[in-house]
């Protein structure tokens, strides 16, 4: 890496960190409008009477009354109203389908951890843990713990700890208010404010090594984790890593390499940058390509490709620390191209005869600013603009990499047999919660939980 250049994922990490430092309500929205109501009091998600418990705080989410919806058109109309009336950039399935989506995840946790504990025989004290990566507003954790306590009470008693790792300081504080202050689950919850890139690179403590069964959940986090871009030199066949450099440094002398690499966290994103490629020397990238050489290798014919380096690094760390883990990672498997009608910049992002700021690549992200304007690439938004950078996930490759990571961990630690599958989200939801899906159906039987959002998949890692 040349003197002033910064590895691409570190530049993206800085941009995303600025975006997620906004007030929580500006990042992840919540439902709050006149045509919705809270879940009826006195009835649990299992349909049984609740045992009296402390009052949930006023941050408790609201739920859409799906039974009042007539058909798909009615849902689309309601969906637009909900989005218009909330403050955040996005509404996640957890918020839209509270508590049903989280109840299904609770069923997944109960089933996978029951199997894991049975496989452990006498090697464990009968406890398990839950880890959520990127906890959003804390809604999923609250609903999942409610569901476990009401519908899987034996498993709730065996839950040692529910830990949320989150990068955003504002969402971390909101999680504390929802899950610690006045929550009946406070003694089960642990909150950690940590940079996911530091976890992937091994610069921060993640999970203590243990053979304790652990259920790990990630919901719409993969799309916001920093990625790398790699390509192959047409002349030498060498694999190259993408970097960014200040546009002003193109003709200047390079500064000291060590100083530049050690101060990347103080990167000034208010100035324009350009993309360049150099020989691959990043240890995490090199390790990922060595684990599964055929999965993310770039080809000359296809051009550069994006690699979900941080997500893959987290998987490696997870199965290294907790080889007896079950995983449910849900996210977008496809994203539409930028909305041309809302483009606010005209600077080129391709090789069109003008200055090409970036090379187009397989898996290019969507870049959207706070005004809802899409941008051609991560370098064409105003340098000081807060932008959400969303990547699609190739779940087939992701599942194949998970299998390789599991095989590596198995060579070090005795563990039970595990399967890793890429599933469409609708199939996952029906497998673990058809009853919950039924609760989201309208008069005609249409359920937006499974019939909408067709561009979502789940990595499901479970014991056998």
N, C-alpha and C positions, 0 to 999 in steps of 0.2 A: 504494500500500500504506500503510495507516494506521500510526501510530506503533509500536504494540506487535504488529502482525500480522507473521507470518512466512509466506512463500510455502510452500505445502503440500509441494512436493517437498523443500524444505530441512528441514522438520520430519521427513518420512519418512526422509530421508538420515541424520539424527541418530539416529532410532530404530533403523535398520538397522545403522548403524555400531556402536552399543552391542551389538547382537545378534552381529555378526561379530567382536567383540573377545574373545569367549569362547575358551577353549582349542579348538584345531582339531578334536579328537575329539568335541567337543560340537556342532559345527556340521555337518560332513560326515562321515558314518560310513564304516567300512570293514568288509569281510567278514573274520571271524576266528572260525571255529567248526569242530567236529570232522568235519563231513560234507563239507568242501571240501579241495582240494589245490592245490598250486602247479602252474603249467604244467610239464609234464615237461621236465626239463633235457636239453639236447642236441638239442632239436627247436625250430626256429624257427617263427614264425607262418606261414611259407610251406611248412612240412613238410620243409624241407631241414636238413641238419646245421649247427649253429651253429659259427662260428669262435670259438675260445676268447676270452673277454673277462673283464675284472675282475669279481669277484663283486658282484652287486647288493646294496645294503644291506638290512638286515632289514625296512625299511619297504616293501619290495616287496610289492604286494598279492597276495591269493590269489584263486583262481577257483573258481566253482561247477562241479561235474562234471555238466554238462547231459546227457551221454550216459547217466547213471544215472537220469534222471527218466523216469517212465513216461508221464504225460499232463499235461493242464492242471491237474487237481486236485493232482497230485503237486507241480507247480511252485508253485501257490498255497500249499500247505502249507510247502514249503521257503522260500518268500519270507517268510511270516510268522515262521518260525523265525529267519531271517537278521536281520530287523528287530528281533526281540525281543532278540537276543544282541549287537547292536552298540550303541554308545554315542551316536552322533550323532542329530540330529533327522531327517536324511534320508539316503538312499542314492541316489546318482545312477546312471544307466545305465552310466557309465564304471566304477564300482565293481562293480555287479551283473554286468556282462557283460565283465569284464576277461578277456583283452585284446581280445576280438572287436569290441566297439563302437569302440574306438580304432583298431584295424587298418583298419576301414572308413573312418574319417576319414583315415587315412594314405593309403589308395587315392585318396580324393577329392583330397587335397593333391597327390599324385603326378600324377594325371591333369590337374587344372586348371593346375598349375604347368608341366607339360610343354607344354601347349597355349599358355600365356602366353609361355613362353620361346621357343617356335617362332615365335610372332607377333612377337616383339621383333626378330627377325633380327639385325642387327649393332649394335643400339642398346643392348645390354646385355652385361655380361661373363659372362653365363650363370649368374648366381646368383639366388637368391630367398630370401625370408624367410617365417617362420611367426610369427604373433602369436596368442596365446590370451588372451582377456579373461575373467578369473575362472578361475584355474587349479585351484581346489579343492585336493586333497591332492597335486597333481603327478602323479597316476596317469595321466591322459590323455597328458600330455607324455612321460612315460617310455615308455608303451606305443607311442605313435605313433612316437617316435624309434627304438625297437627295431625296429618294423615297417619303417620306411624303410630302416634300415641293413641289414636282413636280406633284404627283398623288393624294395626299390627302391634299391639301393646307389648307382646313378649319381645319383639325385636327392638322396640323403643327402650325397654329396660336394659337390653344388651348393648345399646349404643354408648360407646365410650365417649365420643366427642364428634361434633360437627364443626369442621374448620373451614372458613372461607378465606381464600387468598385473593386479594384484589389490589390492582395497581392504583386505582383512582382514590385520592384522599377524600374527595367529597362523598363518593358512594360508600367508602369505608365508614365515614361518620354516620351516614344515614343507616347503614346496616347496624351500627351500634344502637341507634335509637330504636330500631324495629325489633332487634333480636336480643338485646341485653337489657335496656331500660324498660322494666315492667313486663317483660315477656316471661311466660311460664316455662320457656325452654332455656332461660339464660344460663343455667348451670351446665347445659350440654354444648354451648356454643363458644367457639374461639375465633377471633377475627385477626387476620394478619394483613397489614398493608405492605405489599412487596411488589417489586418490578418483575414481571414474568420473564423478561429477557435475562435478568440476573439469575433466575432459577435455571433457565435453559443453559446458560453459560457456566453454571456452577459457582457463581459469585455470591449467592445467598443461600442460607439454610432453607431447605424445603421440608421434607418429612424425615423424621428420625427413622433409621433402618429398623424394620420389624417385619415379622411374618404374619402380623395381625391382618385379617381380611379387611380390605378398605374399598369402599364404593366411591368412585371419583366422577363428578358431574361437571360438565362444562356446557353452557347454553349460550350460543351466539358470542363466543369468545374467540374462536379460531379466526373468524373473519377480521378481527382487529389486532391480531398478534403480528408483530413485525416479521416481514418476509425478506429473503434475499433473492437476488436475480443472478443467474449464472448463464454463461454462454460458452461456446467452443470456438477457438480460433480456427478460421478456415485454412490457414496456411500450415500451422503446426499441430492442430488437434488438441492443444492445451486447453484445459478448463479455466475459465476466467470468472472472477467475481466482480459484480457491479459495485461502484463506489460513487459518491457525490463529492464535488469540489466547488468552492465559491467561484462563480463566473469571473470574478475579478482576478482570480489567481491563474487564469489560463496562460498568461504570458509572464508571470512573475516567478521568481526563484522559490523553490520549495523550502519550507521551514523544517525544523528538526522533526524527524519521524516520530520519535518517542513522545515528544511534547504534544504533537498533534493527536496521537492515539490516546493519550492519557487524559485529554481535556475535551473529549467528544461530548460529555454531558453538558458542557457549557456552550454547545453549538449555537451560533447565532442564526436562527431560522428566519430572521427578518430580511436577510439578503438573498439574492437569487443564486441558485446552484445549477450545475450541469451534471449529467451522468457520464461516467467513464468506466472502462474495464481494465483490470490488471490481473496478474497471475494470482490464482487462488492460494491464499496462505492463512485463511481464517480457520482456527482449530475446530470450531463447531461444525462448519460446513464440511470440512474434510472428514470429520468423524461420521456425520450423517451419510455422506456418500460411500463411506467404507462399510457401513452397516447394511445397506441395501443398494449396491452399486447400480442396479438396473432401473431403479424406480425414478430417480430424479436426475439422471445424467442428461445433459443437454445434447442436442444433435445439431450439426451444421445445417441440415435441411429444414429443421423446424425452427431454428433460431433460438434466442435466449428463452429461458423459462424461469418462473418464480418458484422458489422453494420455501415451504412453511417452516423455516428453520427453528423458530422459537417453539412452535407447537410440537415439532418432532423432538427437539431437545428436552421438552418437558416430559414427553412420553418415555424417553430413555431414562431420565432421572426417576420418574415414577416407578417403573418396573425394576430399576436398580434398588430403590429404597423399599418398595412395597411389591414384591413379586406376586403376592396373592391379592391383586387388585381386580375389581370389576370396574368397567368404564362405560359411561354414556356421554359422548360428546356430540351435541347436535348443532348444526349450522347449515349455511347455504352451500349447495353443491353446484349452483349456477347463479350467475348474476347477469342482468341485462347490460347492454353497452350504455355508455353515458347518454343522458338525455340531450340530444343535439339542440333541442329548442331552448334549453336553459343554459347552454354554454356561455360563460362570461369571459372567456379568453380565446385568443386566436393564435397563440404561440404554438408552433408545430411540435408534435410528439412522435413523428415518424420520419422516415427517410424520404422526403418529398422534394429534395433539391435545396431546401433551406436548412438552417441550423436545426439539427435534430437533438432536442433536449434529452430524450430518452429513447431507448430501443424498444419497440413493441415486443411483447413476450407472451408466452403461454401462461394464462392465469392472471392477466392484467386486472388491477383493482378498479373499483369505482371510487372517485374522490368527490365528496359533496361538502360544500361549506354551509355555514349556519343560515344562510339565506335560501338554502335549498337548490343552489346552483351546482350542477355537475361540472367537472373540469376534465380536460383531456387526459391528464396524467398527474402524478404526484408532484411534479415540478411546475405545472402551469397555473396552479392557484396562486393568488397573491401570497408572497412569502410569509407575511405575518398573519394570514387568515387561519382561523381555527377550522380544521377540516376533519371529517370522518373519512377514513381510508378503509374500504371494505374489500376483502379478498374472497373469491370462491374457494372451496375446498374440494379437491379430487379425493373423494372418500374411498374409492377403490385402492388408490395408491396409499392412502393414509392407513387403511386396514392392513394392507400388505406390510407396511413399515412396522405397524404395531406387532404383527406376528414375529417379525425379525427381532424387535426389541424384547419381546417375551422370551424368545429362544435364547437370546444373549443372557437374560437374567436367570434363566433356568440352569445355565451352566455353573452358576455360583451358589444358588440357593435351592433347596428342595421345596417344591411347590406343587400344587395340584394342576391338572390339565386345564388349559384355558383356550377358548375360541375367540377369534376376533372377526367380526362381520361388519360390512358396510350395508346398512339397511335404509330404505326410504323411511322418512320420519313417520308417514302414515302407517306403514307396516309395523314399525316399532310401537307406536301408540296402540294399535289394535292388539298386538301380542300381549302387552302388559296392562292394558286398561280399556278393554272394549266397553265395559260398563260405564266408565267415565266419558268415553266418546259419546255414548248414547245420551248423556246429559247435556251435550252441546248440540243436539239435533233440534231443528225447528219443526214446524207443522208438516212439511213435506218429507222429512227424514234427512234433509241436507245438513251435514255437519261441517262447518268451516275448519274445524280442528284437523280433519283428515281429508276433506275434499278441496280445501284451499291450500296455499303454501306448498305447491308441488315441487318447488326447487330446494327442498330441505332434506337432509339425510342425517343419519346417526351412526357413529362408530360405537358398536356394542361389543364390549369385551366381557365375557362371562365365564364362570367356572363350569366344567363339565363333570 
